[in-house]
Amino acid sequence: MLLVVNPASRRGARVWRAAHAALLAEGVETELLLTARPGEGGAAAAERHGGFDAVFTLGGDGTAMEVVGALAGTGRPVGILAGGTGNLIARTLGIPLGVRRAVRALLDGDEARVDLGRLSGPAIPAGAPKRFAFAAGVGVDSAMIEQTPAALKRRIGVGAYVLSAARAVLRRETFRVVATVDGAPLAVDGASAVMVANFGSVLNQLITLGPGIRHDDGLLDLCVFSPGGLLDAARVMWRLFRRDFRPTPHLHYARGARFHVATEPPHVAQADGELIGPTPFDVEVEPGAARLLVPKGR
């Protein structure tokens, strides 16, 4: 294995030795790479993956997607160990947050073929992510990422995101979404969040974003949430908890392979927890582009 570690991530510097030792204890010959700058892990994985059976990452979601994106289409499996603040991808895949348990679960687990979303757009900066595994979005989720102080993330971890998300919901900032899905237009006024989603559930399947969203069907799903106020927002959350997707003016869905997402006014967007710049942006699905190691039965 190649183990790519981002020591600047919230837990990376603290637990990389435990992760390395856990791989060695399982009889896995492991080469270690401690990255010093963004992009280094992805470049090393792309250049050297042919000499390894798999590549493991230890860091945040940005580190994971840097490597997953670099290995897209190669068939080389990636194992994701949680070392960041949100660890959205690891949580979505059901990977234990403790690195020793995670190593055992991934080595004893399965390989999953996962679609990826490929991002493009004139406003996406050079260093921003070019692919995502879970979702790209605008609104409450991007405000949560943008407005969470680094010091608070280091101090209380994922709870910092919860506080920022709660503040974003209470501010009730809305915008107009003007999107196309495979060329078909969709416009929604009063939106508070819009996502192009690949996985349908978050928080260990506690919340389901929409009906029939699958990570391996060669398609992505546009989800637009437009509650009229705090009471409507509570009703929307209750529906997502209960997987109740009956028609309502506050939930809008469209499935396809190519998306254009614009907002009026422009808003900063995120992809798998990393900011990608302001809208508009485009997304195209890459069917089955990633191979991810997952716990057995996921």
Salt bridges, closest charged atoms under 4 A:
GLU26 OE2 - ARG104 NH2 2.68
GLU31 OE2 - ARG48 NH2 1.92
GLU40 OE1 - ARG37 NH1 3.75
ASP108 OD2 - ARG104 NE 3.93
ASP110 OD1 - LYS296 NZ 3.22
GLU111 OE1 - ARG291 NH2 2.02
GLU173 OE2 - ARG171 NE 3.37
ASP189 OD1 - ARG176 NH1 2.69
ASP216 OD1 - ARG214 NH2 2.85
ASP221 OD2 - ARG255 NE 2.66
ASP232 OD1 - ARG235 NH1 3.32
ASP232 OD2 - HIS250 NE2 3.57
ASP244 OD1 - ARG239 NH1 3.60
ASP244 OD2 - ARG246 NH2 2.79
GLU264 OE1 - ARG176 NE 3.55
ASP282 OD1 - HIS260 ND1 2.72
GLU284 OE1 - ARG118 NH2 3.18
GLU284 OE2 - ARG258 NH2 3.27
GLU286 OE2 - ARG118 NH1 2.70
GLU286 OE1 - ARG131 NE 2.71
